[in-house]
Amino acid sequence: MKKPSSKIREEIVQLQAQLKLAETREAERIGRVALKAGLGEIEIDEGELQAAFEEIAGRFRGQSGRATGKKGAEIGSRDSGNAAKVETGAPAGYSGEG
């Protein structure tokens, strides 16, 4: 049995709301980790920061290559520019509490 288009639209609205909540939770989680790592105190261009995050994501996905910092850009592109190097681990003096 086929669903009427109005029902499908309702489902799309509900799914979009669920997606927005999920993205908010993910952003808050990543933001907390970034702040604990000291990224909130670093003056860095947003494109460079995104490129660094793309490189980290690629590392955990098993990909290699440099990121571009451009949304939707393919990791490993020749046009990558200068991506920021991100040190992993806690900042000096960070005890892991708080």
N, C-alpha and C positions, 0 to 999 in steps of 0.2 A: 504494500500500500504506500502510495506517495504522500509526502508531507506537503501541506499547503505552504506557499512562500512566506506567509506571515509567521508561521511556526518556525521556519528556518531562520528568519530574521531575528526572532526572539532568542533563539539558541545562539546566534552569532553575538548578540548583545551580551548575553550571559557569559559566553566564552571570552569576549573581549574584557569584561570586568574581571574574570578569573585570571586572565593573562596579565592585566595591569597589577593585580595584587601579587602575583607570583614574581613579576619583574621588580616590584617594590621590595619584596622580601629579599630577593637576590642582591639588589643594589645595596640595601642596608647591610647585608652580610659582608659583601665585598668591601664596602666603605669602612666598616669597622676594622676589618683586617688591614686595609690600606693605612688607616690612621694608626693602628698599633705598630705597623712597620715604619712609621714616620713619614709617610708620603704627604701628609697634610702640611708639613713644615717645609716642603721643597718647592721652590719656584720652578715650574716646568710647564712648557707649552702643552696644551691639551692634546694636540696631535702626536707629540712625542710620547706623552703618557699613554695614549691609546695604543700606539705602536708597541710600546713596552708590554702592555697588557696582552696584546695579540701574540707577541712572542712567547709570553708565559703560557697563554692558552694553547698555543701550538706545541709547546714543550710537553704539556700534560696530555695532549691528544696524540703525541708521537710524531708530530710534523717538525720539519726543520725549515730554516730560511728566515729572512727578515720580514717584519711587518711594515706596512706603510703608514699606519695611523689614520687611514681613510676608511670610513664605514663601507663595508662590502668589498673592500680590496682583497685581492688574493694574497695570501701569505707566500712569501718567496718571490714576489714581483721584483723585477730589475729596477723599478722606479722607487725603491724603498726609501731613499733619502737617508738621513741620519737618525736612527732610532736610539732612544736613551737606553743606557745600560742600567738595569735594576738589580741591586744586590738583594739576595734573599736572606731571610732570617730576621731576628729582632734587632732593633737599633741598639747601639752601645748604651749600656746602663739600663736597658729594659729588662725587668724581672719576670714579665709574663703575668703579672697580677694587675687587676683593675679592670 
